[in-house]
Amino acid sequence: MGNVSTRAFSSRVVTRILFAAATVLAGAGMAHAASAFIRINQVGYVTSASKRAFLMASGSEAGATFAVKNSSGTTVYSASVGSNIGKWGSFTDVYALDFDSVQAVGSYTISVVSPITATSPSFKIDTATNLFSSPMANSLFYYETSRDGPNYVANSLRTAPGHLNDQSAKAYFTPKFDKNDNAGPLTATGAVLDASGGWWDAGDYMKFVETHSYVVAMMLVGVRDFPGQMGSGSSGSNFTAEAQFGLDWLQKMWVDSSQTLYYQVAVASGGNKYSGDHDIWRLPQADDNWQGCGSPYQYICHRPVFQNSAGGPGASISPNIAGRLAADFALCYKVFAASDSSYANQCLFSAEHVFDLANTAPTGNLLTAGPFDFYPEVEWRDDLELGATELYFALQGAVSLPPGLPHTDPMYYLTRAATWANAYINGPNDAADTLNLYDVSGLAHYELYRAIMLAGNPTGLATSKAALLADLRKQLNKAVTQAGKDPFGFGFPWNTYDTTSHGGGLVVMANEYDYLTSSTAYTQYGNRWQANVLGANAWGTSLIVGNGKTFPLCMQHQVTNLVPVPPNGPPFLLGAAVEGPNSAASSGTLTGMKACPPNGVDQFKAFNGNGAVYKDNVQSYSTVEPAIDLTASSFLGFAWEIAGTPSGIP
C-alpha cells in the first residue's frame, strides 16, 4: 500500500504491501516487576491427548507447585513446576506445566500461588469434535466473508457485493516494477474477460492465482479425505461449495479454450502515475465507482488483469503455478465427477493441458505476483509432484473418462510424480521449509506415498515410499530440533515470516506421518504446535480470530477496520489466521484508516523477546494481517484433529 509499508521478511520478502492488523489481546495483561503468566491452549485440550501449559515469570519459581482446578475450584491435579526450561525477553524463567492425566470433560484453570502468583485463563478439556468444530466453522466463515464479486455471502461484515466491474475486465501485459514496487505504464493485450469472483488475497482486495491455487488444493484434499468434517457429512463446515467457488475463479483465470493463463487481478500501486489497490482505504463495494473513476483512479474502478508473462495462448507456464493448478483441477475431477460430470470433465481437461505446458527448466524468478517480491517463491518441483499425483488419482479407477484427453494412463502421471519428488529430494531446497504456500512437499509426499500404495508398489519409479517418508521425517525432525531451542517448544522460529501458517502446516505434517507409519512419533509435537498457535505462546494470544478468548482485534484488514464499532470488532472476521509474531512490527497509515487500538497502547510489548515481536495494531501488517494462504493449513489441521484418520483415498 503506497504509504503503508511492505510485507517483506526473509524468504517471504513479501512486499505484499497489504495493510497490517493489530491484536489487542483481551486479558493478556502487562508485565511488571515480579510478574508471572500462565499460557494455555485457549481452544482447549483433547481428553486423552498430552496437555502442556507454560509458566513464564520475571523471577525464579523454583520449588513452586502448580494446581489444576475444576470449575468448582477443586484441585484435581498438582505437581512441581519443574526446572527452568529457558528465558524469554524480560522473563528469566519459563516452565512447562504438564497435566496429561487430567482427562475429565470440563472447564479448568491452572494456578501458582508462590513465590510469584499466576493464574491461567479458563480452558476446556473435551473431545476433539467438541473442541475443534467451532474453529472449523470459523475457517469457513473467513473464506465466505472474503468472497469477491456478485456471489457474495451476506453476513454481519458483508452487506454488498464488490468489484462487479471485474466481470468485464481488460487484460494487460505484465508491467515493469520499480524498486518501490510501483508499476509502470500498463499496456492492454486487447483481451477482455470475466475475472469476477475469487477471494480477496489478504487485507487488500487483490486476487492471485498463486495463493488461490494453494488454498483450493488444501480445501479439496480436506473435502475428499474428511467428508464428515469438511464435506457433505459435516453439520456446519461443508467446504464443498467454497472450494467450487475458488475453482470457478481459477477456471476464469485459466482460459482452457485458448490455453491462456491470467495470474492476477488488480495492481497494487502506480506510484505517482495512477492509484492502485494499496493506495486507498475503503470497503470493496466502493471501487466500482471510486471518485467517479477519473484519473488517477481508473485502475481502481476498472481493475487490470495480468496475462501470463511468458506469453499468450499456448505459452509455457511457470512450474509452480502449473503444478498447483493441475492439482486443483485434478482434485476437482475426483470430487465432482459423481455429482457434476460436465464440470468435472472440464476440470480434467484443464488439469492435463496446464500440466503439459509446465516450464520444467525455468530461469529467473518464478511467476507468482506482480511484483514478484509480494510472493517470492523459489521452489517448484514439489508443485509438479503434487499436480502429477493428483492427476494419477483422477485417472486411476475412473469409470468414464471424457474423450480427447491428452493422457489416459494413470501410470503416465505416477511416473512423473515420482520423478519430480526425486528431483525435489535431491534438489537445492530439500527440507528447507515445511508445509505452506512456498513448499507443498509436506502434502505432495504424503499424497504420492498413498498413490504408490494404490498402484500396488510398482517397481522402476524414481522414488520410493521409504524415500518419501524419510524426507517428511527430515522436515519434521528439523522442527523438533527447533522446538528444543524454544522455551515454548514451537517448531518454527517466532522471529520469522508466517509463523501461524507454518505452525498449522506442521500440525498437518505430524498427522500425515503418523498415519502413514501407524505410529505416534509426532503426535505429542503436533498437539503442542497446535497449542502454540492457539495461545500457548509468550503473548498469550490465539493467532486465529475467534479461536479462544484472546485473539487479534486490530487486524490490517479494511472490512474489519471499517465495519465494526469499535474498529475491528465486533463483529469479528472469525477464522482468519494472521501473520503472527515476526522480527519487527510495521507501521504506516492511509486516509480513512481507523486507529486501532483507539488508545494506541501496545498491550503485547512487554512479552516480546528473543528477537520476536507481536503487535496488535491496524498498522502492523507484519504481525496481524490475515491472508487466504495463511489460513489454509488451519482448517486441514482441525480436520485431522477431529477425524484422526482420513476416509478418502487409502
C-alpha positions in Angstrom: 0.0 0.0 0.0 1.6 3.2 -1.2 2.2 4.9 2.2 1.9 1.7 4.2 5.0 -0.3 4.5 5.5 -3.6 2.7 5.3 -7.2 3.9 8.9 -8.1 3.5 10.7 -10.8 5.6 13.5 -13.3 4.8 12.0 -15.9 2.5 8.7 -14.1 2.3 10.5 -10.8 1.5 6.9 -10.0 0.9 6.1 -6.6 -0.3 2.5 -7.8 -0.3 2.1 -4.2 0.8 -1.1 -5.1 2.4 -2.5 -3.5 5.4 -1.4 -4.5 8.8 -3.5 -5.7 11.7 -3.2 -5.4 15.3 -4.1 -7.8 18.1 -5.4 -6.3 21.3 -5.4 -9.4 23.3 -8.1 -9.3 25.9 -6.8 -10.3 29.3 -3.2 -10.6 28.2 -2.1 -8.2 30.9 1.0 -6.1 31.2 4.2 -7.4 32.7 5.5 -5.6 35.9 8.2 -6.3 38.4 7.9 -9.8 39.9 5.2 -10.8 37.5 4.2 -14.2 36.1 1.8 -15.5 33.5 0.4 -18.9 32.5 -0.1 -19.6 28.8 -2.6 -22.2 27.7 -4.2 -23.6 24.5 -7.3 -21.4 24.6 -9.4 -23.7 22.4 -8.7 -26.5 24.9 -7.1 -29.9 25.3 -8.4 -33.2 24.0 -9.3 -35.6 26.8 -6.8 -38.4 26.0 -4.0 -36.2 24.5 -0.9 -34.7 26.0 -1.5 -31.4 27.8 1.1 -28.7 28.4 0.8 -25.1 29.6 3.7 -22.7 30.2 4.5 -20.6 33.3 6.6 -17.5 32.4 8.0 -15.5 35.3 10.2 -12.5 35.8 12.0 -14.3 38.6 12.6 -17.9 39.8 9.6 -20.1 40.6 11.9 -22.9 41.7 10.1 -25.2 44.2 6.7 -23.9 43.3 3.7 -26.1 42.8 1.0 -25.6 40.2 -2.6 -26.7 40.7 -5.2 -27.6 38.1 -8.6 -26.7 39.4 -12.0 -27.6 38.0 -14.9 -25.2 37.7 -15.8 -25.7 41.3 -12.4 -24.6 42.4 -11.4 -28.1 43.5 -7.8 -29.1 42.8 -7.8 -32.2 40.6 -4.1 -32.3 40.0 -0.9 -30.7 41.3 2.8 -31.1 40.7 6.1 -29.2 40.8 6.7 -26.7 38.1 10.0 -28.5 37.5 13.1 -27.0 36.1 13.5 -23.7 34.2 13.5 -24.6 30.5 14.5 -21.2 29.1 14.4 -17.4 29.1 12.1 -15.2 27.1 12.7 -11.5 26.9 12.5 -10.0 30.3 11.1 -13.2 31.7 14.1 -15.0 33.1 12.2 -18.3 33.8 9.9 -20.4 31.7 8.5 -23.7 33.0 6.5 -26.4 31.3 3.4 -27.5 33.2 2.3 -31.0 32.1 -1.1 -32.4 33.2 -1.7 -35.3 30.9 -3.6 -37.3 33.5 -6.4 -34.8 33.8 -9.0 -36.2 31.3 -12.4 -35.5 32.7 -14.5 -33.3 30.4 -14.9 -29.8 32.0 -13.6 -26.3 32.5 -10.4 -25.7 34.4 -7.8 -23.2 35.4 -4.1 -23.5 36.5 -2.7 -21.5 39.3 0.6 -21.0 41.0 0.5 -19.4 44.5 4.1 -18.6 45.3 6.7 -17.3 45.1 5.2 -15.3 42.2 1.4 -15.7 41.8 -0.1 -16.5 38.5 -3.5 -17.9 37.3 -4.4 -19.0 33.8 -7.5 -18.1 31.8 -10.1 -20.9 32.0 -9.8 -23.6 29.4 -11.7 -26.8 28.4 -10.9 -30.4 28.3 -13.2 -32.2 25.9 -13.4 -34.4 22.8 -11.7 -33.2 19.6 -15.0 -32.9 17.9 -16.4 -30.6 20.6 -13.2 -28.5 20.8 -12.4 -28.1 17.1 -15.8 -28.0 15.3 -16.3 -24.3 16.0 -12.8 -23.4 14.8 -13.5 -25.4 11.7 -16.7 -23.4 11.1 -14.8 -20.2 11.8 -12.4 -21.1 9.0 -15.3 -21.5 6.5 -16.7 -18.2 7.7 -13.5 -16.4 6.9 -13.5 -17.6 3.3 -17.2 -16.9 2.8 -16.6 -13.4 4.1 -13.6 -12.9 1.8 -15.6 -13.6 -1.4 -15.4 -11.0 -4.2 -17.8 -10.5 -7.0 -21.6 -10.9 -7.3 -21.8 -14.2 -5.5 -21.0 -12.9 -2.0 -22.3 -14.2 1.3 -24.3 -11.7 3.3 -23.4 -11.5 7.0 -22.6 -9.0 9.7 -19.4 -7.9 7.8 -20.7 -8.0 4.3 -23.8 -6.1 3.0 -23.0 -5.7 -0.7 -21.0 -7.4 -3.5 -17.7 -5.9 -4.5 -15.8 -5.3 -7.8 -18.7 -6.1 -10.2 -16.6 -4.3 -12.9 -14.3 -7.4 -12.8 -17.0 -9.1 -14.9 -15.6 -7.3 -18.0 -12.0 -6.7 -17.2 -9.3 -5.8 -19.6 -6.2 -7.9 -19.8 -2.7 -6.3 -19.7 0.9 -7.4 -20.3 2.9 -7.6 -17.1 4.3 -4.2 -16.4 7.7 -3.3 -15.1 8.0 -2.5 -11.4 10.4 -0.1 -9.8 12.5 -0.6 -6.6 9.5 0.5 -4.6 7.2 -2.0 -6.3 5.3 0.7 -8.2 4.1 -0.5 -11.6 4.9 1.3 -14.7 2.6 2.1 -17.6 0.0 -0.6 -18.4 -0.3 -1.9 -22.0 -3.6 -3.7 -22.9 -3.4 -7.1 -24.7 -6.8 -6.4 -26.3 -8.5 -9.3 -24.4 -11.5 -8.8 -22.2 -12.5 -11.5 -19.7 -14.8 -12.2 -16.7 -12.4 -12.1 -13.7 -15.1 -11.7 -11.1 -15.3 -13.9 -8.1 -12.5 -15.4 -6.1 -11.3 -14.4 -2.6 -9.6 -11.2 -1.6 -6.0 -12.1 -1.0 -5.5 -10.6 2.4 -6.2 -7.3 4.0 -6.4 -5.8 0.5 -8.7 -6.7 -2.4 -6.2 -8.1 -4.9 -6.6 -11.6 -6.2 -3.7 -14.0 -7.2 -3.7 -17.4 -8.8 -0.5 -18.0 -6.7 -2.4 -18.1 -3.4 -5.8 -19.3 -4.7 -4.2 -22.4 -6.2 -2.7 -23.4 -2.8 -5.9 -22.7 -0.9 -8.1 -24.7 -3.3 -5.8 -27.7 -3.1 -6.0 -27.7 0.7 -9.8 -27.4 0.6 -10.3 -30.2 -1.9 -8.0 -32.6 -0.1 -10.0 -31.9 3.0 -13.3 -32.4 1.3 -12.1 -35.6 -0.2 -10.4 -37.1 2.8 -12.6 -35.7 5.6 -16.2 -35.7 4.3 -17.5 -35.8 7.9 -15.6 -32.7 8.9 -15.2 -30.7 5.6 -17.5 -32.4 3.1 -21.1 -33.4 2.7 -21.2 -35.2 6.0 -20.3 -32.1 8.0 -23.1 -30.5 10.0 -21.7 -27.0 9.8 -18.4 -26.9 7.9 -19.1 -28.2 4.4 -16.3 -26.6 2.3 -17.5 -28.2 -0.9 -19.3 -25.1 -2.2 -16.5 -22.8 -1.1 -13.9 -25.0 -2.9 -16.0 -24.8 -6.0 -16.2 -21.0 -5.6 -12.4 -20.9 -5.7 -12.3 -23.4 -8.6 -14.8 -21.3 -10.6 -12.4 -18.3 -10.4 -9.4 -20.4 -11.3 -11.3 -21.6 -14.4 -11.8 -18.0 -15.4 -8.1 -17.2 -15.0 -7.1 -20.3 -17.0 -8.9 -20.0 -20.3 -8.8 -23.6 -21.5 -10.3 -22.9 -24.9 -7.3 -20.7 -25.8 -4.9 -22.2 -23.3 -4.1 -18.8 -21.9 -3.2 -18.1 -18.2 -4.1 -14.9 -16.4 -2.5 -14.7 -13.0 -3.6 -11.6 -11.1 -6.4 -9.1 -10.8 -5.6 -5.5 -9.7 -2.4 -3.6 -9.4 -1.0 -2.6 -6.0 0.3 0.9 -6.8 1.4 3.0 -9.7 3.4 5.5 -7.6 2.5 9.0 -8.7 1.3 7.8 -12.2 -2.0 6.3 -11.0 -3.6 4.9 -7.9 -3.7 1.2 -7.1 -5.4 -1.1 -4.6 -2.9 -0.3 -1.9 -3.2 3.4 -2.2 -6.7 3.8 -0.7 -8.6 2.5 2.3 -12.3 1.7 1.7 -14.9 -1.0 1.5 -14.9 -3.2 -1.6 -18.3 -2.0 -3.0 -16.9 1.5 -3.3 -14.4 0.5 -6.0 -16.7 0.2 -9.0 -17.3 4.0 -8.9 -14.5 5.3 -6.8 -14.3 9.1 -7.1 -16.1 8.9 -10.4 -13.4 6.6 -11.9 -11.4 9.5 -13.4 -7.6 9.7 -13.3 -5.8 8.7 -11.2 -8.4 6.1 -10.1 -9.0 4.4 -13.5 -7.4 1.2 -12.3 -9.4 1.2 -9.0 -12.7 1.2 -10.9 -11.6 -1.0 -13.8 -9.0 -3.3 -12.4 -6.4 -4.7 -14.7 -5.8 -8.5 -15.2 -2.3 -9.5 -15.9 -1.6 -12.1 -18.6 1.0 -14.9 -18.1 4.3 -13.1 -18.5 5.6 -16.0 -20.7 3.1 -15.0 -23.4 -0.4 -15.6 -24.8 -2.2 -18.7 -26.0 -0.3 -21.9 -25.6 2.7 -20.2 -23.8 4.6 -22.2 -21.2 3.5 -21.8 -17.6 5.8 -21.2 -14.6 6.0 -24.7 -13.0 4.9 -23.7 -9.5 1.6 -22.4 -10.8 1.3 -25.2 -13.4 1.7 -27.9 -10.8 -0.7 -26.4 -8.2 -3.3 -25.5 -10.9 -3.1 -29.1 -12.3 -3.6 -30.4 -8.8 -6.6 -28.2 -8.2 -8.3 -29.2 -11.4 -7.5 -32.9 -11.0 -8.9 -32.8 -7.4 -11.9 -31.1 -8.9 -12.5 -34.1 -11.2 -12.1 -36.5 -8.3 -14.5 -34.6 -6.0 -17.2 -33.6 -8.5 -17.2 -36.5 -11.1 -20.2 -38.2 -9.5 -22.3 -35.1 -8.9 -21.5 -32.9 -11.9 -19.7 -34.8 -14.6 -19.7 -31.9 -17.1 -18.0 -29.6 -14.6 -15.6 -32.3 -13.6 -14.7 -33.2 -17.1 -13.8 -29.6 -17.9 -11.6 -29.6 -14.8 -9.8 -32.7 -16.0 -9.1 -31.2 -19.5 -7.8 -28.1 -17.8 -5.6 -30.1 -15.4 -3.9 -32.1 -18.3 -3.5 -29.0 -20.5 -1.9 -26.9 -17.8 0.4 -29.7 -16.7 1.6 -30.3 -20.3 2.5 -26.6 -20.6 4.7 -26.5 -17.4 8.1 -25.0 -18.0 10.4 -27.6 -16.4 13.6 -25.7 -16.9 12.7 -22.2 -15.5 15.2 -19.4 -15.3 15.0 -16.2 -13.3 12.1 -15.6 -11.0 9.1 -17.9 -11.0 5.8 -16.3 -11.9 3.9 -15.5 -8.6 2.6 -12.0 -8.5 3.4 -8.6 -9.8 5.7 -7.6 -8.3 7.5 -10.8 -7.6 8.5 -9.9 -4.1 4.9 -10.0 -2.9 5.3 -13.8 -3.0 9.0 -14.6 -3.6 8.6 -18.4 -4.2 11.7 -20.2 -5.3 10.8 -24.0 -5.2 8.6 -25.6 -7.9 9.4 -29.3 -8.1 7.1 -30.0 -5.2 4.3 -28.4 -7.1 4.8 -30.6 -10.1 4.9 -33.6 -7.8 1.6 -32.7 -6.3 0.0 -31.9 -9.7 1.1 -35.2 -11.2 0.0 -37.2 -8.2 -3.5 -35.7 -8.2 -3.8 -36.4 -11.9 -2.9 -40.0 -11.1 -5.7 -40.2 -8.6 -8.1 -38.6 -11.1 -7.4 -41.2 -13.8 -6.9 -44.2 -11.6 -10.1 -46.2 -11.5 -12.1 -43.6 -13.4 -15.2 -45.2 -14.8 -15.9 -43.0 -17.8 -13.2 -40.6 -18.9 -14.1 -37.8 -21.4 -12.8 -38.4 -25.0 -9.9 -36.4 -26.2 -7.8 -36.3 -23.1 -4.1 -35.9 -23.9 -3.2 -38.8 -21.5 -5.4 -41.5 -20.1 -2.9 -43.9 -18.5 -2.6 -43.1 -14.7 0.9 -44.5 -14.7 2.0 -41.7 -17.0 1.4 -39.3 -14.2 2.6 -41.6 -11.4 5.9 -41.9 -13.1 6.2 -38.1 -13.4 5.2 -37.5 -9.9 8.0 -39.8 -8.7 10.4 -38.1 -11.0 9.6 -34.7 -9.5 9.6 -36.0 -6.0 13.1 -37.3 -6.5 14.2 -34.0 -8.1 12.9 -32.2 -5.0 14.5 -34.5 -2.5 17.9 -34.2 -4.3 17.4 -30.5 -5.2 18.6 -27.3 -3.7 15.7 -26.6 -1.3 15.1 -30.1 0.1 13.6 -29.8 3.6 14.4 -26.1 3.7 10.8 -25.4 4.7 7.6 -27.0 5.9 4.1 -27.2 4.5 3.0 -23.7 3.5 2.4 -21.6 0.3 6.1 -21.8 -0.6 6.6 -25.5 -0.2 3.9 -28.1 -0.6 6.2 -31.2 -0.4 4.7 -31.8 3.0 1.4 -32.6 1.3 2.8 -33.9 -2.1 5.0 -36.6 -0.4 2.0 -37.8 1.6 -0.2 -37.9 -1.4 2.4 -39.7 -3.6 3.1 -42.3 -0.9 -0.6 -43.2 -0.9 -0.6 -43.2 -4.8 2.3 -45.7 -4.8 0.4 -47.9 -2.4 -2.8 -47.7 -4.5 -0.8 -48.6 -7.6 0.5 -51.8 -5.9 4.0 -50.5 -5.2 5.3 -50.7 -8.8 9.0 -51.0 -9.5 11.1 -48.7 -11.5 9.9 -45.4 -10.1 12.3 -42.6 -9.5 11.5 -42.5 -5.8 10.0 -44.9 -3.2 7.7 -44.8 -0.2 10.8 -45.1 2.1 12.4 -42.1 0.5 9.2 -40.0 0.8 8.8 -40.9 4.4 12.4 -40.1 5.1 12.0 -36.7 3.6 8.9 -36.0 5.6 10.7 -37.1 8.7 13.7 -34.9 7.8 11.4 -31.8 7.7 9.6 -32.8 11.0 12.9 -33.5 12.8 14.2 -30.1 11.9 11.0 -28.7 13.5 11.6 -30.9 16.6 15.2 -29.6 16.8 13.9 -26.0 16.6 11.3 -26.8 19.2 14.1 -27.8 21.5 15.6 -24.3 21.2 12.4 -22.5 22.1 11.1 -22.2 25.7 7.5 -22.7 24.3 8.5 -25.7 22.1 7.4 -24.2 18.8 8.7 -25.9 15.7 9.3 -22.8 13.7 11.3 -19.6 14.7 9.0 -17.0 16.2 11.0 -14.2 14.5 10.5 -15.5 11.0 7.8 -14.8 8.4 4.4 -16.6 8.6 4.7 -18.2 11.9 1.0 -19.0 12.2 0.7 -20.8 8.8 3.9 -22.8 9.4 2.5 -23.9 12.8 -0.6 -25.1 11.1 1.4 -26.9 8.4 3.5 -28.7 10.9 0.3 -29.9 12.6 -0.9 -31.4 9.3 2.5 -33.0 8.6 2.7 -34.6 12.0 -0.7 -36.2 11.5 0.2 -37.3 8.0 3.4 -39.0 9.0 1.9 -40.8 12.0 -1.0 -42.0 9.8 1.4 -43.4 7.1 3.5 -45.1 9.7 0.7 -46.2 12.1 2.7 -44.6 14.9 2.5 -41.8 17.3 6.0 -40.5 16.6 5.0 -36.9 16.2 1.6 -36.9 17.9 2.8 -35.0 21.0 4.7 -32.5 18.9 1.6 -31.8 16.7 -0.5 -31.2 19.8 2.0 -28.8 21.2 2.5 -26.9 17.9 -1.3 -26.6 17.6 -1.4 -25.2 21.2 1.3 -22.7 20.3 -0.8 -21.2 17.6 -3.9 -21.2 19.8 -2.4 -19.3 22.8 0.4 -21.3 24.4 3.0 -18.7 23.5 4.7 -15.8 25.1 2.0 -13.3 24.2 -0.9 -15.5 25.5 -2.9 -15.0 22.3 -4.5 -17.2 19.8 -3.3 -16.3 16.3 -6.7 -17.1 14.7 -9.6 -14.8 15.2 -12.4 -16.2 17.3 -10.5 -19.3 18.3 -10.0 -18.7 22.0 -10.8 -15.8 24.3 -7.8 -13.6 23.3 -7.2 -13.2 19.6 -6.4 -10.5 17.0 -8.7 -7.5 17.3 -6.9 -4.8 15.2 -6.1 -6.7 12.0 -4.9 -4.8 9.0 -8.0 -5.6 7.1 -10.2 -3.0 5.6 -13.6 -4.6 6.1 -12.9 -5.4 9.8 -11.5 -2.0 10.3 -14.3 0.0 8.8 -17.5 -2.1 9.5 -17.3 -2.9 13.2 -17.6 -0.4 16.1 -15.2 0.0 17.7 -12.7 -0.7 14.9 -12.1 -4.4 14.2 -14.9 -5.9 16.2 -17.4 -7.0 17.0 -18.4 -8.4 14.6 -15.2 -10.3 14.0 -13.6 -11.9 11.0 -13.8 -15.4 12.5 -11.3 -17.9 11.4 -8.8 -15.5 9.9 -5.2 -16.6 10.6 -2.8 -13.7 10.9 0.9 -13.5 10.1 1.9 -14.0 13.7 4.9 -12.9 15.6 7.8 -11.7 13.5 11.1 -9.9 13.6 9.5 -6.5 13.7 6.2 -4.7 13.8 5.3 -2.5 10.8 3.7 1.0 10.7 2.0 3.3 8.2 -1.5 4.6 7.7 -3.8 5.8 5.0 -6.6 8.3 4.9 -9.8 6.7 6.3 -8.0 4.0 8.3 -9.5 3.9 11.9 -6.9 3.9 14.6 -6.9 0.5 16.4 -6.4 0.2 19.2 -8.0 3.6 19.7 -5.8 4.4 22.6 -2.7 3.3 20.8 -1.5 1.1 23.7 0.7 -1.8 22.7 -0.6 -4.5 25.1 1.9 -7.1 24.0 5.1 -5.1 24.1 6.1 -6.5 27.5 6.1 -10.0 26.1 8.3 -9.5 23.1 11.6 -11.3 23.3 14.3 -13.5 21.8 14.1 -11.5 18.6 10.4 -11.9 18.1 7.8 -9.1 18.2 4.0 -9.3 18.2 1.9 -6.1 17.9 -1.9 -5.8 17.7 -2.3 -2.6 15.7 -4.0 -1.9 12.4 -0.7 -0.6 11.0 1.2 -3.8 11.7 0.7 -5.9 8.6 3.8 -7.9 9.5 2.1 -9.4 12.6 -1.6 -9.2 12.3 -2.6 -9.1 8.6 -4.8 -12.1 7.7 -4.5 -13.9 4.3 -6.1 -16.8 2.5 -2.9 -18.8 2.3 -2.1 -18.2 5.9 -5.5 -19.7 7.0 -5.3 -22.7 4.6 -3.3 -25.0 6.9 -5.5 -24.4 9.9 -8.7 -26.0 8.6 -6.9 -29.1 7.4 -5.2 -29.4 10.8 -8.5 -29.1 12.5 -10.0 -31.8 10.3 -7.1 -34.2 11.2 -7.6 -33.3 14.9 -11.3 -34.2 14.8 -11.2 -37.2 12.5 -7.9 -38.8 13.5 -7.7 -40.7 10.2 -8.8 -39.8 6.6 -11.6 -41.7 5.0 -10.7 -40.7 1.4 -8.1 -42.4 -0.8 -6.2 -45.0 1.1 
